[in-house]
Amino acid sequence: MICLIQNEENYNNDFRVMLQAFYPGVRIVIPDIFNKSPELKPEISLVFKADIDNSGIKITIYDTTDGFEAFENSSSGYESDHTEVPVDGDYTAKSLIRNPLKLAIYNMLSKRTGKILPWGTLTGIRPTKIAMDAMTKGMDKAEIIDNYCTVYSTSVQKAELSVEVAAREKRIIDSINKQEDYCLYIGIPFCPSRCLYCSFTSYPIELYRDKVNDYLDALEKEIEYVSRAYSHKHLISIYIGGGTPSSISAEHIDRLCDMVESHFDMTYVREYTIEAGRPDSITLDKLQVMKKHKVGRISVNPQTMNDETLRLIGRAHSSSQAVEAMKMARQVGFTNINMDLIVGLPGEDALSCINTLEQIKNLQPESLTVHSLAIKRAANLNMEMEQYKNKLGVDIDSQLSLVDRYARQMSLNPYYLYRQKNIAGNLENVGYSKDNLECLYNILIMEEITDIIGLGAGSSTKLIFEEGRSGVTFGTRIERVENCKNVDEYISRIDEMIARKNNWF
C-alpha cells in the first residue's frame, strides 16, 4: 500500500496515474484514511510526498518497511529517492508544468523499480492525439517521433505506431463533415454467458429470451425519436454492438434491421456493422439475415484460439467453432470481417499467441482488433484475482509485437489505437485492417469529432459542441447522455431515456 501526501491537490491525478503505472494493483491512500482505519498503517510500504509551492515541486519517496507509524514518529533515515521540478512563479500553470513533472517522476520511479514503460509518461486513452495535433501544425514524422521520445519518454516503436495510426486516421477524418454527419450505436445487451474478464452490460440470453421482443419494442420507440430529431443530419455509420448481438434469434435480428432501415435515411451510410461476436452464437440463418439487410461489416470474435484458455475464461465456444463461423460468413458472401483477440489472458504466453495468430492467418480476416487485457473493477477476473494472478499473461508487449508482425503479413495495417485504465502492462489496444476497410465508427468514437447517438440499455450518447466567439472556434465540449444499464429498467423507463436525449437535442 502507498501513502500519498501532498500539500496541494493540483497534481493529485498525475501523481496517482504515475504511481499506478509503476505499481499496478497497489492501493494508494491519503493520511486521512488512518483517522477511520488506523489498522492500515502497518500495511504502508511506501510514502510518496509532494511539497508544492511557487518556488518548485519537490517529490520525495520514503521506504516504510517498519510501517507508517514508525515513519510518522521519525521520517529521518527513511528517504530513498527525491526529485525536484522548478516552477516559474505559478505552480498552478499545469500546461507548462505537467509534462516536465510527470517526466521527472517517471525517471525517478523507473530508476527505482527497474521498469521501462513503453508509453513513458503517457497515461491518457488517446496517445495518437499528440501526433494528430502535430501534423496539423505542420511537423514532419521525424520531429513528431522525437517529440514523443523526449517529452514523454515513449519508446521509438510506440512513437512510430502513433504517427502511423494518426496519418491513417487523419485521411479518414478529413472526409467527414463535422457539422452534418453523425453515427449510430445500438446496444444489444444479451450474451450466451459472461466472460471472466468482461465488465460490459450483458444479460444471459437464456434468462432473458422472453424479454427480447419487449426490449425491441422499447428500442423502436427510441429509434423513432432519434430518427426524427436527427433528420437534419446525415447518418454515416451504424454499429450494432453488445453484449453479443448474434445471441438473439434470426427473426429478432431481422426485426431490428427492419426497424433501423424503416426509420433512418440510409442514403449517406458508409458503413453498417454488426458485431456478431461469439462464434457459438453465429448461425447460417442469422448471417443470411444480416446479408439480406446489406450489413457490410461483421465481427467474429474468438479472443484466443487456444481451447484451454477459452474454457478458463468462460467462453462457451471452441477454436473450431470460430473457424466454422468464418467459413459460414464467407459462404454467405461477407467480404469485410473483423476478428477480435485479447493478449494477456490467464495462462497465455508467446507460444499461445503464435498458435492463435497462425490460425487467424489461415482465416484471412479483413481486419484484426487486438486488446491488451484490462482488469475492470466489475469483472469476475478482478473479483477472483487471487485465484488467477499467477496465470495472467506475461511479456504482453512482445505478444503485441507478434500480432503486429502477423497482421502486416496479412496486409493489415494499424488504423486506430486507444488505451484503457487497468490495462495489462500499461499498454494499448490496436485495430488493424486492409487499406480502405478501416472501421469508420472505431475512429470516430475515439476522436470525438461527430455526434455518436447511443440507443439501447447501457449505451452512451456523445454530443460534440464547438465553442468559440466572433466566428472563431477555440475548442470543443463533449456532453454525454447515458441510458440506464438494466434491461428491465430500460424497458419500463424508455420514455425517460427519450426525455434525457430530448433535453440536449
C-alpha positions, 0 to 999 in steps of 0.5 A: 500500500502507498501513502500519498501526501501532498500539500496541494491537490493540483497534481493529485491525478498525475501523481496517482496515474504515475504511481499506478503505472509503476505499481499496478494493483497497489492501493494508494491512500491519503493520511486521512484514511488512518483517522477511520482505519488506523489498522492500515498503517502497518500495511504502508510500504511506501510514502510518496510526498509532494511539497508544492509551492511557487518556488518548485515541486519537490517529490520525495519517496520514503521506504516504510518497511517498519510501517507508517507509524514508525515513519510518522514518529521519525521520517529521518533515515527513511528517504530513498529517492527525491526529485525536484521540478522548478516552477516559474512563479505559478505552480498552478500553470499545469500546461507548462508544468505537467509534462516536465513533472510527470517526466521527472517522476517517471525517471525517478520511479523507473530508476527505482523499480527497474521498469521501462514503460513503453508509453513513458509518461503517457497515461491518457486513452488517446496517445495518437492525439499528440501526433494528430495535433502535430501534423496539423501544425505542420511537423514532419514524422521525424520531429513528431517521433522525437517529440514523443521520445523526449517529452514523454519518454515513449519508446521509438516503436510506440512513437512510430505506431502513433504517427502511423495510426494518426496519418491513417486516421487523419485521411479518414477524418478529413472526409467527414463533415463535422457539422452534418454527419453523425453515427449510430450505436445500438446496444444489444445487451444479451450474451450466451454467458459472461466472460471472466474478464468482461465488465460490459452490460450483458444479460444471459440470453437464456434468462432473458429470451422472453424479454427480447421482443419487449426490449425491441419494442422499447428500442423502436420507440427510441429509434423513432425519436432519434430518427426524427430529431436527427433528420437534419443530419446525415447518418454515416455509420451504424454499429450494432454492438453488445453484449453479443448481438448474434445471441438473439434469434434470426427473426429478432435480428431481422426485426431490428434491421427492419426497424433501423432501415424503416426509420433512418435515411440510409442514403449517406451510410458508409458503413453498417456493422454488426458485431456478431461476436461469439462464434457459438452464437453465429448461425447460417440463418442469422448471417443470411439475415444480416446479408439480406439487410446489406450489413457490410461489416461483421465481427467474429470474435474468438479472443484466443484460439487456444481451447484451454484458455477459452474454457478458463475464461468462460467462453462457451465456444471452441477454436473450431467453432470460430473457424466454422463461423468464418467459413459460414460468413464467407459462404454467405458472401461477407467480404469485410470481417473483423476478428477480435483477440485479447493478449494477456489472458490467464495462462497465455504466453508467446507460444499461445499467441503464435498458435492463435495468430497462425490460425487467424492467418489461415482465416484471412480476416479483413481486419484484426482488433487486438486488446491488451487485457484490462482488469475492470473493477466489475469483472469476475477476473478482478473479483477472483484475482487471487485465484488467477494472478499467477496465470495472467499473461506475461511479456504482453508487449512482445505478444503485441509485437507478434500480432503486429508482425502477423497482421502486416503479413496479412496486409493489415495495417494499424488504423486506430489505437486507444488505451484503457485504465487497468490495462495489462502492462500499461499498454494499448489496444490496436485495430488493424485492417486492409487499406480502405476497410478501416472501421469508420465508427472505431475512429470516430468514437475515439476522436470525438469529432461527430455526434455518436447517438447511443440507443439501447440499455447501457449505451452512451450518447456523445454530443460534440459542441464547438465553442468559440466567439466572433466566428472563431472556434477555440475548442470543443465540449463533449456532453454525454447522455447515458441510458440506464444499464438494466434491461428491465429498467430500460424497458419500463423507463424508455420514455425517460431515456427519450426525455434525457436525449430530448433535453440536449437535442 
